[in-house]
């Protein structure tokens, strides 16, 4: 996921998670008129391959700062280095702490997921004219919406939220039982139902921009997501819901005041 904002008259870019190879990342950024060197930082939620990917080597090669918790990069940060393994510039994040990057405030939020010190993020940006900051929440990997998560993700202007699986499709899938238990468990991924309940809990029914993300190819379908959202949040919400596609994600979205 790519964030763009302006600071001191200059466009800034933050890459959130980096599950692609370097060539694929380059192609996707080029499609936006950018390159890897355009990035001001790469921010990682946790160490699973579809989120961390080749981020350390990309960050080292292109001298892009890499931000994560210590647990996310623990093996790399504790391993000895050699001259042919260039170090990357690492910014250690701690859950519950806010950080600043070129006028963008980044809050790391601890989440229940089967990874080492995983976090998700809330981004805040000064809206000017004495208005409260614009707030974008991202929640892509968590097994359940804890009370802490619900408390932190209040009063958002936009949200990218995991809708990983449909419970019935997961149960009927060819996944082994251990994997079904892991995905559907309290430390796995949110189902459509859990996501709808979370949106209801934070009062997101009138939020202008909600993006459903991290859909499983095998265990979910956009129609199932929309049907569940319609049931819990109404027809209008279901119609304006944006669903990220596996291959191309979603287009630029403006974060606007609720």
Secondary structure by P-SEA (a helix, b strand, c coil): cbbbbbcccbbbbbbccccccaaaaaaaaaaaccccccccbbbbcccccccccaaaaaaaaabbbbbbccccccccccccccccccccbbbbbbccbbbbcccbbbbbbbbbccccccccbbbbbccccccccbbbbbbcccccccaaaaaaacccccccccccccaaaaaaccccaaaaaaaacccccccaaaaaaaaaaacccccccccccccccccccaaaaaaaaaacccaaaaaabbbbbccccccccccccc
